[in-house]
Amino acid sequence: MGVRTAKAGLRTAVVLCLVTALVHVVLVFLHVAPSNPVSKRYSSQVNGWVFPLFEQNWRLFAPDPDSFNRKILARTAHTDSKGSVQVTPWFDLAAVDHSAVDHNAFPSHTSQNLLRRAWTSYVETHGGSDTARSERAVMLQTYLRNIAADRVAAHNDGGAFDFIQLRVVTLPVAAPGTPAGNRPPAPTEDRLLPWWKVTSHGK
């Protein structure tokens, strides 16, 4: 009986994996295929599956490197038992990613792209406003907030926080051969996002 149960469980797991893989391939195909009646009819289901984790684009063949350096900073706030609000100093999330990539022959995709792509997707859906005006904008706002909260919680030694705020400082990339000098380049944008509510453990 034990062997039969194990075989039945294995068959079930294999079938579930195959079905999941098939559904994934079909949904990604509908996402990248030219617009057609099927992809239009099921666009919400396709987008719900593909974004933001399985997004497809052609940048492998036509790369579009960043022309700016962005410092993505985060700070948190917590209301203590006496009712006073404690706000932490700014924490540079982008610097953590840069340090994980520098001098690493095989840097992870997460360190290279997760935070950067979350921010560019946020800007694409929100523009200069921080008000989400579509379901996709709400999803990407939540996605960015959760990434930032998880990153801060990982470096926070278990400290609880109730709110998180992001600040994005955009700096120009110096032209090749330009002497660095002692003065840092002036930021082209210094954007302060509103405070976002998170759970006490940072999600």
C-alpha positions as CSV (number, residue, x, y, z in Angstrom):
1,M,0.0,0.0,0.0
2,G,2.8,2.4,0.8
3,V,4.5,1.8,-2.5
4,R,1.2,2.3,-4.4
5,T,0.5,5.5,-2.5
6,A,4.0,6.8,-3.3
7,K,3.6,6.0,-7.0
8,A,0.2,7.6,-7.1
9,G,1.5,10.7,-5.4
10,L,4.4,10.8,-7.8
11,R,2.1,10.5,-10.8
12,T,-0.1,13.3,-9.5
13,A,2.9,15.6,-9.0
14,V,4.2,14.9,-12.5
15,V,0.8,15.6,-14.0
16,L,0.5,18.8,-12.0
17,C,4.0,19.9,-13.1
18,L,3.2,19.1,-16.8
19,V,-0.2,21.0,-16.6
20,T,1.4,24.0,-15.0
21,A,4.2,24.1,-17.6
22,L,1.7,23.8,-20.4
23,V,-0.4,26.6,-19.0
24,H,2.7,28.8,-18.5
25,V,3.8,28.2,-22.1
26,V,0.4,29.0,-23.5
27,L,0.0,32.2,-21.5
28,V,3.5,33.4,-22.3
29,F,2.9,32.6,-26.0
30,L,-0.4,34.6,-26.0
31,H,1.6,37.5,-24.3
32,V,4.3,37.7,-27.0
33,A,2.2,36.7,-30.0
34,P,0.7,39.4,-32.2
35,S,-2.7,40.7,-31.1
36,N,-5.4,38.2,-31.8
37,P,-9.0,37.5,-30.7
38,V,-7.8,34.9,-28.1
39,S,-5.2,37.2,-26.5
40,K,-7.6,40.1,-26.5
41,R,-10.4,38.0,-24.8
42,Y,-8.1,36.6,-22.1
43,S,-5.8,39.7,-21.7
44,S,-6.5,40.1,-18.0
45,Q,-5.7,36.5,-17.3
46,V,-2.6,36.6,-19.4
47,N,-1.3,39.8,-17.9
48,G,-2.1,38.6,-14.4
49,W,0.1,35.6,-14.9
50,V,2.9,37.2,-16.9
51,F,3.4,40.4,-14.9
52,P,5.6,41.2,-13.1
53,L,7.6,37.9,-12.8
54,F,7.5,36.5,-16.3
55,E,7.6,39.7,-18.4
56,Q,9.0,39.2,-21.9
57,N,10.7,41.8,-24.0
58,W,13.3,42.1,-26.9
59,R,16.0,43.8,-25.0
60,L,18.3,40.8,-25.3
61,F,18.6,41.7,-29.0
62,A,18.3,45.5,-28.7
63,P,19.6,46.4,-25.2
64,D,18.7,49.7,-23.8
65,P,21.2,50.4,-21.0
66,D,20.4,52.9,-18.4
67,S,21.7,56.4,-19.1
68,F,21.3,57.4,-15.4
69,N,22.5,56.2,-12.1
70,R,19.7,55.9,-9.5
71,K,20.0,55.8,-5.8
72,I,16.9,54.1,-4.4
73,L,16.7,55.0,-0.7
74,A,14.2,53.7,1.9
75,R,13.3,54.7,5.4
76,T,10.7,53.2,7.8
77,A,8.5,54.5,10.6
78,H,7.2,52.7,13.6
79,T,4.8,53.8,16.4
80,D,6.1,52.7,19.8
81,S,4.0,51.7,22.8
82,K,4.1,55.4,24.0
83,G,2.5,56.6,20.8
84,S,5.6,58.4,19.4
85,V,6.7,57.8,15.9
86,Q,10.3,56.6,15.3
87,V,11.7,57.3,11.8
88,T,14.9,55.5,10.7
89,P,17.6,57.2,8.6
90,W,17.7,56.6,4.9
91,F,18.9,53.2,3.8
92,D,20.4,52.8,0.3
93,L,18.8,49.8,-1.3
94,A,20.6,50.3,-4.7
95,A,24.0,50.3,-2.9
96,V,23.3,46.8,-1.5
97,D,22.6,45.6,-5.1
98,H,25.7,47.3,-6.5
99,S,28.0,45.7,-3.8
100,A,26.6,42.3,-4.7
101,V,27.4,42.8,-8.4
102,D,30.8,44.5,-8.1
103,H,33.7,42.0,-8.6
104,N,31.2,39.2,-8.9
105,A,31.8,37.0,-12.0
106,F,28.3,35.6,-11.8
107,P,26.0,38.1,-10.2
108,S,22.4,37.1,-9.6
109,H,19.5,38.4,-11.8
110,T,17.9,39.6,-8.5
111,S,20.8,41.8,-7.6
112,Q,21.1,43.2,-11.1
113,N,17.5,43.8,-12.1
114,L,14.8,43.2,-9.5
115,L,14.8,46.6,-7.8
116,R,15.8,48.5,-11.0
117,R,13.0,47.0,-13.1
118,A,10.5,47.4,-10.3
119,W,11.2,51.1,-10.3
120,T,11.2,51.6,-14.1
121,S,7.9,49.7,-14.3
122,Y,6.5,51.9,-11.5
123,V,7.4,55.0,-13.5
124,E,5.9,53.6,-16.7
125,T,2.6,53.1,-15.0
126,H,2.5,56.2,-12.7
127,G,4.5,58.8,-14.6
128,G,5.2,61.8,-12.4
129,S,2.2,61.0,-10.1
130,D,2.2,58.6,-7.3
131,T,-1.5,57.9,-7.7
132,A,-2.3,54.5,-9.2
133,R,-4.9,54.8,-11.9
134,S,-5.1,51.3,-13.1
135,E,-5.0,47.7,-11.8
136,R,-1.5,47.2,-13.3
137,A,-0.3,50.4,-11.6
138,V,-1.7,49.2,-8.2
139,M,0.0,45.8,-8.7
140,L,3.4,47.4,-9.6
141,Q,3.1,49.8,-6.6
142,T,2.6,46.8,-4.3
143,Y,5.4,45.0,-6.0
144,L,7.9,47.9,-5.5
145,R,6.7,48.4,-1.9
146,N,7.1,44.7,-1.0
147,I,10.6,44.5,-2.5
148,A,11.7,47.6,-0.6
149,A,10.1,46.3,2.7
150,D,11.7,42.9,2.3
151,R,15.1,44.4,1.6
152,V,14.8,46.7,4.6
153,A,13.6,43.9,6.9
154,A,16.5,41.8,5.9
155,H,19.0,44.5,7.1
156,N,16.9,45.6,10.0
157,D,17.8,42.9,12.6
158,G,14.2,42.0,13.1
159,G,13.1,45.6,13.9
160,A,9.4,46.1,13.3
161,F,8.0,48.9,11.2
162,D,4.6,50.0,10.1
163,F,5.3,52.4,7.2
164,I,7.9,52.7,4.5
165,Q,8.9,55.6,2.2
166,L,11.1,55.6,-0.9
167,R,13.3,58.4,-2.2
168,V,14.8,58.0,-5.7
169,V,17.7,60.3,-6.6
170,T,18.6,60.2,-10.3
171,L,22.2,61.1,-11.3
172,P,23.6,61.5,-14.8
173,V,26.3,59.1,-16.0
174,A,29.5,61.0,-16.7
175,A,30.7,61.0,-20.3
176,P,33.7,58.8,-21.0
177,G,37.0,60.5,-20.2
178,T,35.4,63.1,-18.0
179,P,37.5,63.8,-14.9
180,A,35.6,62.8,-11.8
181,G,36.8,65.8,-9.7
182,N,35.7,66.3,-6.1
183,R,32.2,67.5,-6.8
184,P,29.5,64.8,-7.3
185,P,27.2,65.4,-10.3
186,A,24.0,67.3,-9.6
187,P,20.9,65.1,-9.5
188,T,18.6,65.5,-12.4
189,E,15.7,64.3,-10.2
190,D,15.1,63.9,-6.5
191,R,11.7,62.2,-6.1
192,L,10.1,61.5,-2.7
193,L,7.3,59.0,-2.7
194,P,4.5,59.0,-0.1
195,W,4.5,56.8,3.0
196,W,3.1,53.3,2.3
197,K,1.5,51.2,5.0
198,V,3.1,47.7,5.5
199,T,2.5,45.0,8.0
200,S,4.7,44.9,11.1
201,H,7.0,42.3,9.6
202,G,7.6,44.5,6.6
203,K,5.3,43.2,3.8
